[in-house]
Amino acid sequence: MSAQAQKVDGSLVRARHRELFGGDARVYRAPGRVNLIGEHTDYNDGFVMPAAIGFACWAAASPRSDAKLRVHSINLNKTAEFDLAEQNPRPAKDWTDYVRGVAVQLKLAKQPLRGADLVVASDVPLGAGLSSSAALEVATAYALLGVAGATMDRTAIAQLCQRAENEFVGMRCGIMDQFVACHAQPGSLLMIDCRSLQGTAVQLDPAARVVIANTMVRHALTGTEYNDRRSQCEEGVRHLSARLPGVRALRDVSPEELDQNRDLLDDIVYSRCRHVVTENRRVEQTRDALKTGDLARAGELMMESHASLRDDYEVSCDELDIMVGVAMEQPGVFGSRMTGGGFGGCTVTLVPAASVDHFMQNVAREYEARTGLRPEIYATVPAAAAGPAD
């Protein structure tokens, strides 16, 4: 979804719903997210450490007496209609697939599903790596469940929304985005074990703030680059599992084991695997550093992560590298890295709380001077999980 300049909230979607469809609607909210560390590890059964952010997707929903689903996007000023009784619906290859994919998965899961009028709006920036698609999916899931008078476990909702993106949209994403949208805790990062689907709150020292910088370079993760890298990881697992018993995913391989069995892999597959196995270790090390208040060490690990994403996984770009470089030129900064799937989007930086305003001003000025692009930069406080907003 496209982000609006104005702040989105429940009153906006409720008012538009009343204008378009009449009657009363219930409002639901699902947050975007920023990932401090742990990139491209989730679909390898690994570890990630995201937090929900203050940007969100809002959905106002009311029931219908038939099996139609009407959805209006305030951002795009477009309305679409679907027949929920249709057999074997096919993707439209546009924003509506995230909504319809959730409805399809609810039906496949044999959840109660009834017709609905839905109005959605989001201020999660599009293409910035802040999980605008998962926010739309999770908000839609809560709205459709609410209209049907049904409930689901939060983890089950996250898994259902992941399937919608994997199987209907065609993006082979991992579970991180949907999981943190459903389980986020205010004021905390959430370390997620993507195999066991256990989340552990990790407090951030109040001496530091998380600052997100949008490079204003947009990416499209439904392209081949993301899926290609996932396939390369899977190829690595096939080769490594022939020699290493018990390997089901790169989660099961240590950096040392990978180096000892490098002969099994071609150079590109080895590099992709090296990023994932070292990134998993970095997430665990970052957790330990944050628990002891060692912000300097956490920042070092963020910088190592960015270098790995740039060189081994090859998902960075010039603008991301420039933004990280500019951030690290600022006094007192602990660490910075690209965040999200890559090929554009945002960086995430740990900044001394007392320096946030100065940091944001300097980085905006220097980045624009070097690229000609005017970034959007915002400090964030970890936000709450998805659910009813009224």
C-alpha positions in Angstrom: 0.0 0.0 0.0 1.0 3.6 -0.6 1.7 5.7 2.4 -0.3 8.9 2.8 1.3 12.2 3.9 -1.4 12.7 6.5 -1.4 10.6 9.7 -3.8 7.6 9.5 -5.9 6.6 12.4 -9.2 4.9 13.2 -11.4 7.9 12.8 -10.2 8.3 9.2 -11.2 4.8 8.1 -14.4 4.9 10.1 -15.5 8.1 8.5 -14.7 6.9 5.0 -16.5 3.7 5.7 -19.6 5.6 6.7 -19.4 7.8 3.7 -19.0 4.9 1.2 -21.0 2.0 2.8 -23.1 3.6 5.6 -23.7 2.1 8.9 -21.3 1.4 11.8 -18.0 -0.3 11.4 -15.5 -1.7 13.8 -11.9 -0.7 13.4 -8.7 -2.8 13.6 -5.0 -1.9 13.5 -1.8 -3.7 12.6 1.6 -2.1 12.9 4.6 -2.1 10.5 7.9 -3.1 11.9 11.6 -2.4 11.8 14.1 -5.2 12.2 17.2 -4.3 14.4 19.1 -7.3 13.3 18.5 -10.8 11.7 17.9 -10.3 8.0 16.9 -13.1 5.6 17.2 -15.5 8.5 13.4 -16.0 9.2 12.8 -18.2 6.1 15.9 -20.3 7.2 14.3 -21.2 10.6 16.6 -18.7 12.2 16.6 -15.8 14.6 15.3 -12.2 14.1 15.0 -9.2 16.4 12.3 -6.7 15.1 10.0 -4.2 16.9 6.6 -2.9 15.9 6.6 0.8 14.9 4.2 3.7 15.2 3.1 3.4 11.5 0.2 1.1 10.9 -2.5 -0.2 8.6 -6.1 0.5 9.8 -9.2 -1.3 8.7 -12.8 -0.5 9.2 -15.2 -3.4 8.6 -18.9 -4.2 8.7 -20.8 -7.3 7.7 -22.8 -7.8 4.5 -25.8 -10.1 4.0 -24.2 -11.7 0.9 -20.9 -13.4 0.1 -19.3 -10.2 -1.4 -16.1 -8.6 -0.1 -15.9 -5.0 -1.0 -12.6 -3.2 -0.1 -11.7 0.4 -0.5 -8.2 1.8 -0.2 -8.1 5.4 1.0 -4.4 5.6 -0.1 -5.2 4.7 -3.7 -8.8 5.9 -3.8 -9.7 2.6 -5.4 -12.5 0.0 -4.6 -12.5 -3.6 -5.5 -15.1 -6.3 -5.1 -14.8 -10.1 -4.8 -17.1 -13.0 -4.6 -16.0 -15.1 -1.5 -17.8 -18.1 -3.0 -15.7 -18.1 -6.1 -13.8 -21.3 -6.6 -10.0 -21.2 -7.3 -9.7 -17.3 -7.4 -6.6 -16.0 -9.2 -4.4 -13.1 -8.1 -4.9 -9.8 -9.7 -1.2 -8.9 -9.3 -2.0 -5.7 -7.4 -2.7 -4.4 -3.8 -5.9 -6.4 -3.6 -4.1 -9.7 -3.5 -3.0 -9.0 0.1 -6.6 -8.7 1.1 -8.1 -11.4 -1.0 -5.2 -13.8 -0.2 -6.1 -13.5 3.5 -9.8 -14.3 2.7 -8.7 -17.3 0.7 -6.6 -18.6 3.5 -9.4 -18.1 6.1 -11.7 -20.1 3.8 -9.0 -22.9 3.4 -8.6 -22.9 7.2 -12.3 -23.5 7.5 -12.7 -20.3 9.5 -16.1 -18.6 9.5 -16.1 -16.2 6.6 -18.9 -13.8 5.6 -19.3 -10.9 3.2 -17.9 -7.6 4.4 -17.4 -3.9 3.5 -13.9 -3.0 4.3 -12.0 0.3 4.2 -8.2 0.3 4.7 -5.6 3.0 5.0 -2.0 2.8 5.9 0.9 5.2 6.8 3.5 2.4 6.6 5.8 3.7 3.8 5.6 1.6 0.7 8.7 -0.2 -0.5 10.7 0.9 2.5 11.2 -2.5 4.1 8.9 -1.7 7.0 6.4 -4.4 6.3 3.5 -2.5 4.8 2.2 -5.8 3.2 2.1 -7.7 6.5 0.4 -4.8 8.2 -2.3 -4.9 5.5 -2.6 -8.7 5.8 -2.9 -8.8 9.6 -5.3 -5.9 9.7 -7.5 -7.6 7.1 -7.4 -10.9 9.0 -8.5 -9.3 12.2 -11.2 -7.4 10.4 -12.6 -10.4 8.6 -12.5 -12.5 11.7 -14.3 -9.8 13.6 -17.0 -9.4 11.0 -17.6 -13.2 11.2 -17.6 -13.2 15.0 -14.6 -15.6 15.1 -11.3 -15.6 16.9 -7.9 -17.2 16.3 -4.7 -17.6 18.2 -2.3 -14.8 17.4 0.4 -17.1 16.1 -2.2 -18.9 13.9 -3.2 -15.5 12.5 0.5 -14.7 11.7 0.9 -18.1 10.0 -2.3 -17.7 8.0 -1.2 -14.2 6.8 2.2 -15.6 5.8 0.5 -18.3 3.8 -1.5 -15.6 2.0 1.7 -13.9 1.0 3.5 -17.1 0.1 0.7 -18.9 -1.8 -1.5 -16.2 -3.2 0.7 -13.1 -3.6 3.7 -15.2 -4.6 6.3 -13.8 -2.3 8.1 -16.5 -0.3 8.6 -14.4 2.8 9.3 -15.8 6.2 7.2 -15.4 9.3 8.9 -12.4 11.0 6.7 -9.6 9.7 3.4 -11.2 10.4 4.6 -12.6 13.8 5.8 -9.3 15.2 2.6 -7.6 14.0 0.7 -10.1 16.1 3.0 -10.4 19.1 4.8 -7.0 19.5 5.2 -5.6 23.0 5.3 -1.9 23.6 8.8 -0.6 24.5 10.6 -3.9 23.6 12.3 -5.5 20.7 11.1 -9.1 20.1 13.6 -11.8 19.5 11.9 -14.5 17.5 12.9 -18.1 17.1 11.4 -18.7 13.6 11.4 -22.4 14.1 9.7 -22.8 17.4 7.8 -19.5 16.9 8.7 -18.3 20.4 9.1 -14.6 21.0 11.2 -13.1 23.8 11.0 -9.4 24.8 14.4 -7.7 24.7 14.6 -4.3 26.5 16.5 -1.5 24.8 18.6 0.7 27.1 16.8 4.1 27.3 20.2 5.7 26.5 19.6 4.6 22.9 16.9 5.3 20.4 16.1 3.4 17.1 16.1 5.8 14.1 14.7 4.7 10.7 16.0 6.5 7.6 14.1 5.9 4.4 16.4 6.2 1.3 13.3 6.9 -0.9 14.5 4.1 -3.2 11.6 1.7 -3.7 11.9 -2.0 -4.1 9.5 -4.8 -5.1 10.2 -8.0 -3.2 7.8 -10.0 -5.4 10.6 -9.8 -8.0 12.9 -12.7 -8.6 15.8 -11.4 -6.4 14.2 -12.4 -3.1 12.9 -15.7 -4.2 16.3 -16.5 -5.9 18.1 -16.0 -2.6 15.7 -18.2 -0.8 16.2 -20.9 -3.4 20.0 -20.6 -3.1 19.7 -21.1 0.7 17.6 -24.2 0.1 20.3 -25.5 -2.4 22.9 -25.0 0.3 20.8 -27.1 2.7 20.4 -29.9 0.2 24.2 -30.2 -0.2 25.1 -29.7 3.4 22.5 -32.1 4.8 24.1 -34.9 2.7 27.1 -34.7 4.9 25.8 -33.1 8.2 23.1 -35.3 9.8 20.1 -33.4 11.2 20.4 -30.3 9.0 16.9 -29.2 8.0 17.7 -25.5 7.5 20.6 -23.2 7.7 19.5 -22.6 11.3 21.2 -26.0 12.0 24.6 -25.1 10.5 27.3 -23.2 12.5 29.8 -20.9 10.7 32.5 -23.4 11.5 30.6 -26.3 9.9 29.9 -24.2 6.9 33.6 -23.4 6.4 34.5 -27.1 6.9 32.1 -28.1 4.1 32.7 -25.3 1.7 33.7 -27.8 -1.0 30.1 -28.8 -1.3 28.9 -25.4 -2.5 29.6 -23.1 -5.4 30.8 -19.6 -4.6 27.5 -17.9 -4.8 25.6 -20.4 -2.7 28.4 -20.5 -0.1 28.2 -16.7 0.2 24.4 -16.7 0.7 24.7 -19.4 3.3 27.6 -17.6 5.1 25.4 -14.6 5.5 22.6 -16.6 7.1 24.7 -18.7 9.5 26.7 -15.7 10.7 23.6 -13.5 10.9 22.0 -16.0 13.2 25.0 -15.9 15.5 24.9 -12.1 15.4 21.3 -12.0 16.6 22.1 -14.1 19.6 25.2 -11.9 20.3 23.1 -8.8 20.0 20.5 -10.1 22.5 23.3 -10.8 24.9 24.8 -7.3 24.4 21.5 -5.5 24.9 20.8 -7.5 28.1 24.0 -6.2 29.6 23.6 -2.7 28.2 26.6 -3.0 25.9 25.3 -0.7 23.1 28.7 -0.4 21.5 28.9 -4.1 20.9 25.3 -4.2 19.6 26.3 -1.4 17.2 29.4 -3.4 16.0 27.2 -6.3 15.2 24.8 -4.2 13.2 27.7 -3.0 11.1 28.9 -6.5 10.6 25.3 -7.4 9.5 25.3 -4.6 6.9 28.6 -5.7 5.5 27.4 -9.3 5.2 24.1 -8.2 3.5 26.1 -6.0 1.1 28.9 -8.5 0.2 27.6 -12.0 0.9 23.8 -11.7 0.3 24.1 -8.8 -2.2 20.8 -7.2 -1.3 22.1 -3.7 -0.5 22.4 -0.8 -3.0 24.4 2.4 -3.3 21.8 4.5 -1.5 21.6 2.2 1.4 25.4 2.1 1.7 25.6 5.9 1.5 22.9 6.2 4.2 24.8 3.8 6.5 28.0 5.7 5.9 26.5 9.1 6.6 24.9 7.7 9.8 28.2 6.4 11.1 29.9 9.8 10.5 27.7 11.3 13.2 29.1 11.6 16.7 28.3 8.9 19.2 26.3 6.6 16.9 26.5 3.0 18.0 25.7 1.2 14.7 23.7 1.3 11.5 22.6 -1.2 8.9 20.1 -1.7 6.1 16.8 -3.2 7.3 14.2 -5.2 5.4 14.5 -7.3 2.3 16.9 -5.0 0.5 17.2 -3.4 -2.9 16.3 -0.1 -1.4 14.1 0.9 1.6 15.4 1.9 5.0 18.3 1.8 7.3 18.1 1.3 11.1 20.5 3.1 13.4 21.1 3.0 17.2 21.6 6.6 18.2 22.3 8.1 21.7 18.9 9.4 22.9 20.3 12.8 23.6 21.6 13.2 20.0 18.5 12.1 18.0 17.4 15.5 16.7 20.9 16.5 15.7 21.5 13.1 14.1 18.3 13.3 12.0 19.1 16.8 10.8 22.7 16.0 9.8 21.9 12.7 8.1 19.0 14.3 6.1 21.2 17.1 4.9 24.2 14.9 4.0 22.3 12.2 2.3 20.4 14.6 0.1 23.7 16.4 -0.8 25.3 13.1 -1.9 22.3 11.5 -3.7 19.9 14.2 -4.6 17.2 12.4 -2.7 15.4 13.8 0.3 15.0 11.1 2.9 12.3 10.6 5.5 13.8 10.0 8.9 12.0 9.2 12.1 12.8 8.0 15.6 10.6 5.2 16.8 9.4 3.7 20.0 8.5 0.0 19.9 4.7 -0.1 19.5 1.9 -2.5 20.4 0.6 -5.5 18.5 -2.3 -5.7 16.2 -5.9 -6.0 17.3 -9.2 -4.2 17.6 -8.7 -0.4 17.9 -12.1 0.4 19.5 
